[in-house]
């Protein structure tokens, strides 16, 4: 949503640009692309996911440690294209957090190897998403989807492992792409799983006064637990 008072801004903006969209509660992320079978209506999650944040929300997520938890869950999707979409709208929350924000953006790009889309406001966000949508639409018009319908996944790590196993076997040709069905995405990637020991270590270190996220990651890379 753009704001609590303007909840359908994006849906209307996408519709004006000819983009089909639906507003749903997602288990993870803010925007995903799905493919829908024309015969039976089955839905598959394509390999692109976006976490949208205003700059002040990114600052707050660093303060309360949501940033690390969200990053970890995005990795478990196995999506090849993972984006942080950052709207650089300013507020008082951002004051005094310039270095922390710089560090977080550096971590997203270099250490975690996610991509970043930077926009100035919601209108600019719509334009960038429309451009990305156009590229994806063109790419998938040339591909066949192999949709995985697993029945025995125990956790989020299994979700990613199963996807990678199918990719190694079937994506030897670029005309095939493997993906999970949407129902599996919703059921498995909801919150509630424990972090890894390494992530918990970083989380604990950041409770120490003077330990930034950058320092915590550096310490944990030398002392894993």
ABEGO torsion letter per residue (X at the ends): XABAABAAAAAAAAAAAGBBBBBBBBABEABBBBBBBAAAGBBBBBABBBBBBBAAAAAAAAAAGAAAAAAAAAAAAGBABBBBBBBABBBAAABGAAAAAAAAAAAAAAAAGBBBBBBABAAAAAAAAAAAAAAAAAAAAABBBBBBBBAABABAAAAAAAAAAAAAAAAABAABBBBBBAAAAAAAABBGBBBBAAAAAAAAAAABBGBBAAAAAAAAAABAX
